[in-house]
Amino acid sequence: MNTKSSPRAPQRSRTASPNRRERAVDHRAAAAAAPTFKPIHTRRTFEEICERIREQLALGVLKPGDKLPAERELAQQLGVSRNVLREALRSLEMAGVLRLQKGVKGGAFIQQGDTRRMNEVMRDMLSLGTISVRELSEARVHVLDLVVQLACAHARRADLDALEANIARTELATKEGRLLDRVECSREFYKLLAASTGNKVIAMIVDSVTEIHMRFVYAKVASSGVAMARLGEKRRQFLVALSERDVAAASRLLRSHLESVQRMLEQDPGAMSLHVALADVQPGMRR
């Protein structure tokens, strides 16, 4: 048997090229930076129940107003305890999906869509610092620019009549010195304007940003008694432009008004403080 060592390979064949060395280093660096994932555990039972009910909504099997099977029957169908089922139903109630009603005719009913849930999410994001008051105000201006464009294209006669009636209430509230009621008219004005676009998603966004913004206006008016001058007149000028489908004029008029409101608020730093936006203010309009 030949025990001689085989000839040594040329040195260059054992030495990695510079590019190969760089790739090896890059690979080791990437491996060191890669995240470490922990094993996934089975989700909690009540979460699976919520998902099953949401699936039935997505499939159209369940619709707003429908009543879920009785608690005992539903628990049997799902193979869960009634306590776990109640936990899931309460979770869906908090999410705005269900309405839980007690009594002989009670039960769990599928809710109609409710934009208040989105409003609460927006307030939570403000509270957590995810978004700022400045970002909210800026977004509102740009979103309303889009609203004006869509409203000029899609507003129906009934939408214009509703805005006209709102302006009449605004003028009456101004004449009688009911400035806080007039703030509520403004809240309704933007809701009606958003609805005239015919786009429910945009209407929800407008409702959420307006709901918080109007808190600042309400607090400012309540504390100082100061309100925007010639509001009814400005609203009528805007409505004329909207009725004539004049996007440029309507956009210019609304943006000018929004900028005036912002300047009024910024004159009083306290009016734009975060606690005002997060305060539990639920003013009601008195007609």
C-alpha positions in Angstrom: 0.0 0.0 0.0 1.3 3.4 -1.0 1.8 5.5 2.2 3.3 8.4 0.5 1.5 11.7 1.0 -0.3 13.0 -2.1 1.3 16.1 -3.6 0.3 19.3 -1.9 -2.1 21.4 -3.9 -0.9 24.8 -5.0 -1.2 27.4 -2.3 -3.6 29.5 -4.3 -6.1 26.7 -4.6 -6.5 26.7 -0.8 -6.8 30.4 -0.4 -10.2 31.9 -0.8 -10.5 34.8 -3.2 -11.1 38.2 -1.6 -14.7 38.1 -2.8 -15.3 34.7 -1.2 -13.8 36.0 2.1 -16.1 39.0 2.0 -19.1 36.8 1.3 -18.2 34.6 4.2 -17.9 37.6 6.5 -21.2 39.0 5.3 -22.9 35.6 5.9 -21.6 35.4 9.4 -22.7 39.0 10.1 -26.2 38.3 8.8 -26.5 35.2 10.9 -25.5 37.1 14.0 -28.1 39.8 13.3 -30.9 37.4 12.4 -33.9 37.5 14.9 -34.6 34.6 17.2 -38.2 33.4 17.1 -39.8 31.6 20.0 -42.2 28.7 19.4 -45.8 29.7 18.6 -48.3 28.6 21.2 -51.9 27.8 20.5 -54.1 30.8 20.7 -56.5 31.2 23.6 -59.9 29.5 23.1 -61.9 32.7 23.4 -59.8 34.1 20.5 -60.7 31.1 18.3 -64.4 31.7 19.1 -64.1 35.3 18.1 -62.4 34.3 14.8 -65.2 31.8 14.0 -67.8 34.4 14.5 -65.9 36.9 12.4 -65.5 34.3 9.7 -69.3 33.9 9.5 -69.6 37.7 9.2 -67.0 37.7 6.3 -68.9 34.9 4.5 -72.2 36.8 4.8 -73.8 34.1 6.9 -74.2 36.6 9.7 -75.5 40.1 9.1 -76.2 43.2 11.2 -79.3 42.6 13.3 -78.9 38.8 13.3 -79.1 37.0 16.7 -76.5 34.3 17.6 -77.8 30.9 18.8 -78.6 30.7 22.5 -75.6 30.5 24.8 -76.0 26.9 25.7 -76.5 25.8 22.1 -73.6 27.9 20.8 -71.3 26.6 23.5 -72.2 23.0 22.5 -71.6 23.7 18.8 -68.2 25.1 19.5 -67.3 22.5 22.1 -66.4 25.1 24.7 -67.5 26.0 28.2 -70.1 28.7 28.7 -67.7 30.7 30.7 -65.2 30.8 27.8 -68.0 31.6 25.4 -69.1 34.6 27.6 -65.5 35.9 27.6 -65.5 35.8 23.8 -68.8 37.5 23.5 -67.8 40.3 25.8 -64.6 40.7 23.8 -66.7 41.1 20.6 -69.0 43.5 22.4 -66.1 45.7 23.3 -64.9 45.6 19.7 -68.3 46.8 18.5 -69.2 43.6 16.7 -71.9 42.4 19.1 -74.6 43.9 21.2 -75.4 41.9 24.3 -78.9 42.3 25.5 -80.4 40.9 28.7 -83.9 39.7 29.4 -86.4 37.3 27.9 -85.8 38.7 24.4 -82.1 39.1 25.0 -79.1 37.5 23.5 -76.1 38.3 21.4 -76.9 40.4 18.3 -74.7 41.5 15.4 -74.1 45.3 15.5 -74.5 47.8 12.8 -71.2 49.4 11.8 -70.3 52.1 14.3 -67.6 54.7 13.5 -67.3 55.5 17.3 -64.9 52.5 17.5 -62.6 54.3 15.0 -62.9 57.5 17.0 -61.8 55.6 20.2 -58.8 54.1 18.3 -57.8 57.6 17.2 -58.0 58.9 20.7 -56.0 56.0 22.0 -53.3 56.7 19.4 -53.1 60.3 20.6 -52.9 59.2 24.2 -50.1 56.7 23.4 -48.2 59.3 21.4 -48.4 57.3 18.2 -49.8 60.4 16.4 -49.6 64.1 17.4 -52.2 66.8 17.4 -50.2 68.6 14.6 -50.4 65.5 12.4 -54.1 65.2 13.1 -54.8 68.8 12.0 -52.6 68.4 8.9 -54.3 65.2 7.9 -57.8 66.8 8.4 -57.0 69.5 5.9 -55.7 67.1 3.2 -58.6 64.7 3.7 -61.1 67.4 3.4 -59.5 68.5 0.2 -60.3 65.1 -1.2 -63.8 65.2 0.3 -64.5 68.4 -1.6 -63.4 66.9 -4.9 -65.6 63.8 -4.4 -68.6 65.8 -3.0 -68.5 68.1 -6.1 -68.7 65.0 -8.3 -71.2 62.9 -6.3 -73.3 65.1 -4.0 -77.1 64.6 -4.6 -79.8 67.2 -4.2 -80.7 65.6 -0.8 -77.1 66.1 0.4 -77.2 69.8 -0.6 -80.5 70.3 1.0 -79.2 68.7 4.3 -76.2 71.1 4.2 -78.6 74.0 3.6 -80.6 73.1 6.6 -77.5 72.8 8.7 -76.4 76.3 7.7 -79.8 77.6 8.6 -79.4 76.1 12.1 -75.9 77.6 12.3 -77.3 81.0 11.5 -80.1 80.7 14.0 -77.7 79.6 16.8 -75.4 82.5 16.0 -78.3 85.0 16.1 -79.4 83.7 19.5 -75.9 83.6 20.9 -75.9 79.8 21.3 -72.2 79.4 20.4 -71.8 75.9 21.8 -74.8 74.7 19.8 -73.2 76.3 16.8 -70.1 74.2 17.4 -72.3 71.1 17.3 -73.7 72.4 14.0 -70.2 72.5 12.6 -69.6 68.9 13.8 -72.7 67.9 11.9 -71.7 70.0 8.8 -68.5 68.0 8.3 -70.4 64.7 8.8 -73.0 65.7 6.2 -70.3 66.9 3.8 -68.3 63.6 4.1 -71.5 61.6 3.6 -72.2 63.4 0.4 -69.0 61.8 -1.2 -70.8 58.5 -1.3 -67.7 56.8 0.1 -68.2 55.2 3.6 -64.5 54.8 4.2 -63.7 58.4 3.7 -66.8 59.4 5.8 -65.4 57.3 8.7 -62.0 58.9 8.5 -63.5 62.4 8.4 -65.8 61.6 11.3 -62.8 60.4 13.4 -60.5 63.3 12.8 -63.4 65.9 13.0 -64.7 64.4 16.3 -61.4 65.1 18.0 -60.7 68.4 16.3 -64.2 69.7 17.3 -63.2 69.0 20.9 -60.6 71.7 20.6 -63.1 74.1 19.1 -65.7 73.3 21.7 -63.2 73.8 24.6 -62.0 77.1 23.1 -65.5 78.5 22.6 -66.6 77.3 26.1 -63.7 78.9 27.9 -63.4 82.2 26.0 -66.8 82.8 24.3 -64.9 83.5 21.1 -66.1 82.0 17.9 -65.4 82.4 14.2 -67.0 85.5 12.7 -69.3 85.3 9.6 -69.5 81.5 9.8 -73.0 81.3 8.3 -71.9 83.5 5.4 -68.8 81.5 4.7 -70.8 78.3 4.8 -73.2 79.6 2.2 -70.4 80.7 -0.1 -69.0 77.2 0.1 -72.4 75.6 -0.6 -72.8 77.8 -3.7 -69.5 76.6 -5.0 -70.3 73.0 -4.1 -73.7 73.2 -5.8 -72.0 74.6 -9.0 -69.5 71.7 -8.8 -66.7 74.2 -8.7 -63.9 72.2 -7.1 -61.3 75.0 -7.1 -63.6 77.5 -5.5 -65.0 75.1 -2.9 -61.6 73.8 -2.0 -60.2 77.3 -1.6 -63.1 78.5 0.6 -63.0 75.5 2.9 -59.2 75.5 3.2 -59.3 79.2 4.0 -61.8 78.6 6.8 -59.9 75.7 8.2 -56.7 77.8 8.4 -58.6 80.6 10.2 -59.9 78.1 12.7 -56.4 76.7 13.3 -55.0 80.2 13.8 -57.8 80.9 16.4 -56.9 77.8 18.3 -53.1 78.4 18.2 -53.6 81.8 19.8 -54.4 79.8 22.9 -51.9 77.0 23.5 -54.2 75.5 26.2 -56.9 75.0 23.6 -54.7 72.7 21.6 -53.4 70.6 24.5 -53.6 66.9 24.4 -55.8 66.6 27.5 -58.5 68.6 25.6 -58.6 66.0 22.9 -58.7 63.2 25.3 -61.3 64.7 27.7 -64.6 62.9 27.9 -66.6 65.7 26.4 -70.0 64.7 24.9 -71.8 67.9 24.2 -75.3 67.7 23.0 -77.0 70.0 20.6 -80.0 72.0 21.9 -82.4 73.0 19.2 
